[in-house]
Amino acid sequence: MIASEPLPHFVDDLLGYLHETHPTHATLDGVHTHDDLLEDMSRHAIDSEVHALTGYLRRLDEISQETLTDIERLEHRMLRANLQSRIFELEDVRTWERNPQYYSDILASSLAGQALFSHAPAAERARRVLSKLRQTPRLLQAARDNIKDPPGIFVKVGVETMRGALKFIEEDLPRAFRDVDDLHLLGDLADAQTEATHAVASYIEFLENEVAPRARASFRLGRERFEQKLRLDEGLAVPVDRLLAIATRELHATQEAFKSLAGRMDGGDALEAWARTKAEHPKPGELVDVGREQLDELATFVQRQSIITLPAGEDITVAPTPEFYRWSFASMWTPGPFETKPTRAYYYLTDVDPSWTPERQDEHLRDYNYPTLWSISIHEVYPGHFLHYQHLRRVESKTRKSIMFSPASFVEGWAHYCEQMMIEAGFGRREYSIQLGQLAESLIRLARFLVCIKLHAEDMSVEQGVRLFREEAFMEEASARREAERGTFDPTYLVYSVGKLALLKLRQDVKQQQGKSFSLRSFHDTLLSQGTAPFWLHRQLMLGDDGDVIE
């Protein structure tokens, strides 16, 4: 009888393959073996990846369950879904064939991973960037070859993000390596930048002149593929109709809480109170300074209230969002969990574009009002994404440590849960406006919950999505449009609300089981020590059964 392959051996082999095939994600995982590579997105490479993943799935199925520990059996199930999800994405969803933004995200994120993080000396990272720039024409040729019959909205967003990548190559990269004193390297870098710039500009022209006029395809996944994606990506086997019922219930409950609180603030109309609250915001150019001040106060509160352990971590730089990523309202770039050297983290806030009209600048900043900015800082940094990653680096299981296997519903669910949890713990207790900001952020996530289902499993249009964000989440026009458009290319951005609801249910069930011995800090520390995994797995580890992940 042939001995069964040990699961840790399989995981090491699979991770090695995934890091080599997806070098941009390897860098974000904190693995730098392939930092000089851009993804090979040729059709041959895509077909080869499907073949390889199918082989890994077969190998995983051949591992005898009898040889596994209880935790390994859970990880086996998690890994199987991840492999199936990757195959499903390549063969059925086919983002590589439908969305030009897929390629701009790879290019910009790959370059940014070397330019922003100091995981190696500047000259070494500049050489890696040089290599990536030389591979840029190959990546964009693959994009030309692969993109077939895309939806018009995908071309629009693809052009916008490609322009951001172009500006990043032209302006941000030279600044990132201005202290490098190797003149030969700088000369090669300048030549490669010119070549890459021409390739990107040519691809943008191709998208605008040749692809856009014939872009007529639908962005919709359809109900069956939408449900399958949720099941494989997030471990969430819940029918669309039940999800819609949950989203509608939570949206109405949160709206009532929002209106009640806003009414108590001055006894007037809730939306008028919120409009006055939104009028109090940082001035253009002040966003970063305000965000930096908030982080100090949040870290102090988390420590004093003993909400969760704060491991000694890296410095955080608060900075304006790079051009290539400006479709994102705010984001946290944290050194990967396998990083071996202390590396600075970046908290990005998207300030106004100076070229905007004063009216548009003010509209943008109204959604960055002070109460909302508190929720954003909680979500992205303390105790959200940044603190999550500090705990993740201490997890031993590679399966539950690597971002290659992490479900977005846990990653984003934790951060979104933290917004409400901090209010429950007393943050902003004497300031109704901070509580109102938290509820406003919940409304946006719940609107996403509804919109993504209706966009992909029903027949909602982008314009109807914009209207829903405006009317149900009280957003400004430009922000509502950005949110609705995002729903077309980020079909499961319900993960924020779903993850938060699953985490609240898990906490409630653990508290009921533990009774008086329950400790919020212990719950949070235990949860994050288990790594990043689907909620069904966390429930198994903490409660001993899957139960209903969400209700």
Secondary structure, 3 states (H helix, E strand, C coil): CCCCCCHHHHHHHHHHHHHHHCHHHHHHHCCCCCCCCCCCCCHHHHHHHHHHHHHHHHHHHHCCHHHCCHHHHHHHHHHHHHHHHHHHHHHHHCHHHHCCHHHHHHHHHHHHHHHHCCCCCHHHHHHHHHHHHHHHHHHHHHHHHHCCCCCHHHHHHHHHHHHHHHHHHHHHHHHHCCCCCCHHHHHHHHHHHHHHHHHHHHHHHHHHHHHHHHCCCCCCCCHHHHHHHHHHHHCCCCCHHHHHHHHHHHHHHHHHHHHHHHHHHHCCCHHHHHHHHHCCCCCCCCHHHHHHHHHHHHHHHHHHCCCCCCCCCCCEEEEECCHHHCCCCEEEECCCCCCCCCCCEEEEECCCCCCCCHHHHHHHHHCCCHHHHHHHHHHHCCCCHHHHHHHHCCCCCCCCCCHHHCCHHHHHHHHHHHHHHHHHCCCCCCCHHHHHHHHHHHHHHHHHHHHHHHHHCCCCCHHHHHHHHHHHHCCCHHHHHHHHHHHHHCCCCCHHHHHHHHHHHHHHHHHHHHHHHCCHHHHHHHHHHCCCCCHHHHHHHHHCCCCCCCC
